[in-house]
């Protein structure tokens, strides 16, 4: 069971998550950052990713662009483990990005907004290209305009279950997961991993994590996935 937590804004929180056994530590990055939205600068992201690598865990990174040239610039500087794409893209563009990432030995995760039968078809199509599928709730991200994720809302799990059963790549379930519902989600859908952000944020902290809640989330997920 992969446990993925977004969106980390400091080396301190990253190392706290490492100690708790989090597998994928997520960061949202822009050139200069936006502390109020939990987005770190390129310079800060380099430091956090270095701390994660030293701890032998994986960094998963969302960048605030959909232009391939700009994505490559972020990848070449950050050298993250996983690039997490959170905007609608054609299969052709995903193929181009995947080819580019191979030069940097970076894996590709693609977010599918789970909302209808079309989501199942989209997931099946992109599963031939990407390394991971992220199943997230539809609706615009509270962090980045035009991006999927960070809504704090649960979606239709029956559709996610169909996707998980249909695809061959690891599917990570997100969208409103918390210590209170993660066991139910895992038991119902058996995803390859689970993701949480909003439920684990400290109020009015710009993205700092409630470490006690993270610990409980990890504990609950591990208990039911053994």
C-alpha positions in Angstrom: 0.0 0.0 0.0 1.5 3.3 -1.1 0.7 6.2 1.2 1.0 9.6 -0.4 0.7 12.9 1.4 0.4 16.4 -0.1 1.4 19.2 0.0 4.6 19.6 2.1 6.2 23.0 2.5 9.2 22.4 4.7 12.1 19.9 5.2 10.9 19.5 8.8 7.5 18.3 7.8 9.0 16.1 5.1 11.2 14.3 7.6 8.4 13.9 10.0 6.4 12.1 7.3 9.4 10.0 6.5 9.5 8.8 10.2 5.9 7.9 10.0 6.4 5.7 7.0 4.9 7.8 4.2 6.0 6.5 0.8 5.3 9.4 -1.6 5.8 12.9 -0.2 4.1 15.5 -2.4 5.1 19.0 -3.1 3.3 21.7 -5.2 5.8 24.1 -6.9 5.9 27.4 -8.8 8.8 29.6 -9.6 8.4 31.9 -6.6 5.9 29.9 -4.5 2.7 31.0 -2.7 3.0 30.3 1.0 -0.7 31.0 1.7 -1.7 28.2 -0.7 0.9 25.7 0.3 3.0 26.2 -2.9 6.7 26.3 -2.5 9.3 28.1 -4.6 11.7 26.3 -7.0 14.5 27.0 -4.6 12.6 25.6 -1.6 11.5 22.6 -3.5 15.1 21.7 -4.2 15.9 21.5 -0.5 12.8 19.5 0.4 13.4 17.0 -2.4 17.0 16.6 -1.3 15.8 15.8 2.2 13.4 13.2 0.9 16.0 11.6 -1.3 18.4 11.4 1.6 15.8 9.6 3.5 15.2 7.1 0.6 11.6 8.0 0.1 10.0 9.3 -3.1 9.1 12.9 -4.0 6.0 13.5 -6.1 5.8 17.0 -7.6 3.1 19.1 -9.2 4.3 22.1 -11.2 2.2 25.1 -12.2 2.5 24.8 -15.9 1.2 22.6 -18.7 3.8 23.7 -21.3 6.2 20.8 -22.0 9.3 23.1 -22.3 8.5 24.6 -18.9 7.7 21.2 -17.3 11.1 20.0 -18.6 12.9 23.0 -17.0 11.3 22.2 -13.6 12.2 18.5 -14.0 15.8 19.2 -15.0 16.3 21.4 -11.9 14.3 19.4 -9.3 15.1 15.8 -10.4 12.0 14.6 -8.5 11.1 10.9 -8.5 7.5 11.4 -9.8 6.0 14.2 -11.9 2.3 14.5 -11.0 0.2 16.1 -13.8 -3.2 17.5 -12.6 -4.7 19.1 -15.7 -6.6 17.7 -18.7 -4.2 16.5 -21.4 -4.5 14.6 -24.6 -3.0 11.1 -25.0 -0.5 12.5 -27.6 0.7 15.2 -25.2 1.1 12.7 -22.4 3.2 10.5 -24.7 5.5 13.4 -25.4 5.9 14.2 -21.7 6.6 10.6 -20.9 9.3 10.4 -23.6 10.9 13.6 -22.1 10.8 12.2 -18.6 12.6 9.1 -19.6 15.7 11.2 -20.2 15.6 12.2 -16.5 14.6 8.8 -15.1 11.4 10.4 -13.7 8.1 8.5 -13.4 4.7 10.0 -14.5 1.5 10.2 -12.5 -1.7 11.5 -14.1 -4.7 12.7 -12.2 -8.1 11.5 -13.5 -11.1 13.5 -12.1 -13.6 10.8 -11.2 -17.1 11.9 -12.3 -18.7 9.6 -14.9 -18.3 6.6 -17.3 -16.0 8.9 -19.3 -13.5 8.9 -16.4 -13.2 5.1 -16.8 -12.5 5.4 -20.5 -9.9 8.2 -19.9 -8.2 6.2 -17.2 -8.0 3.2 -19.4 -6.4 5.2 -22.2 -3.8 7.0 -20.1 -2.9 3.8 -18.2 -1.0 2.6 -21.3 1.3 5.6 -21.0 1.7 6.6 -17.3 3.3 4.9 -14.3 0.6 5.8 -11.8 -3.0 7.0 -12.0 -4.3 9.4 -9.4 -8.0 9.1 -8.8 -9.2 12.5 -7.5 -12.4 14.4 -7.0 -13.6 16.7 -9.8 -13.6 20.5 -9.4 -11.0 23.1 -9.5 -8.1 22.9 -7.1 -8.0 25.4 -4.3 -4.2 25.6 -4.8 -3.8 26.1 -8.5 -6.3 27.5 -11.0 -7.3 24.9 -13.6 -5.8 22.0 -11.8 -7.5 18.9 -10.3 -7.2 18.1 -6.6 -7.1 19.6 -3.2 -10.8 20.0 -3.0 -11.3 18.1 0.2 -14.4 16.4 -1.3 -15.2 12.7 -1.7 -16.2 11.5 -5.2 -18.2 8.5 -6.4 -16.2 5.6 -5.2 -18.1 3.1 -7.3 -16.5 4.7 -10.4 -13.1 4.6 -8.8 -13.6 0.9 -8.0 -14.3 0.2 -11.7 -11.1 2.1 -12.7 -8.9 0.3 -10.2 -10.2 -3.0 -11.5 -9.7 -2.0 -15.1 -6.2 -0.6 -15.2 -2.8 -2.4 -15.0 -0.8 0.4 -13.4 -1.0 1.4 -9.7 -4.0 3.5 -9.0 -3.7 5.9 -6.0 -7.0 7.0 -4.5 -7.4 10.6 -3.4 -10.3 13.0 -2.9 -11.4 13.8 0.7 -9.7 10.9 2.4 -9.1 11.3 6.1 -8.3 9.1 9.1 -12.1 8.7 9.5 -12.8 7.2 6.0 -9.5 5.7 4.7 -10.2 2.2 6.0 -13.6 2.1 4.4 -12.1 3.3 1.1 -9.4 0.7 1.1 -11.7 -2.1 2.1 -14.2 -1.2 -0.7 -11.8 -0.5 -3.5 -8.4 -2.0 -2.8 -6.4 0.7 -4.5 -2.6 0.4 -4.9 -2.3 3.5 -2.7 -4.1 6.3 -0.9 -3.5 10.1 -0.9 -4.5 12.8 1.5 -3.9 16.5 1.9 -6.8 18.8 3.0 -7.9 16.7 6.0 -4.3 16.7 7.4 -3.6 20.4 7.1 -3.3 22.6 10.2 -5.8 25.4 10.0 -4.6 28.7 8.7 -1.0 27.4 8.4 -0.4 27.7 4.6 0.0 23.9 4.3 1.8 22.8 7.5 0.7 19.3 8.5 -1.0 18.1 11.6 1.5 15.4 12.4 -0.8 13.6 14.8 -3.5 13.3 12.1 -0.9 12.1 9.6 0.2 9.5 12.0 -3.4 8.3 12.5 -4.0 8.3 8.8 -0.9 6.1 8.2 -1.9 3.8 11.1 -5.4 3.3 9.8 -4.3 2.7 6.2 -1.6 0.2 7.3 -4.0 -1.7 9.6 -6.5 -2.5 6.8 -4.0 -3.1 4.0 -2.0 -5.8 5.7 
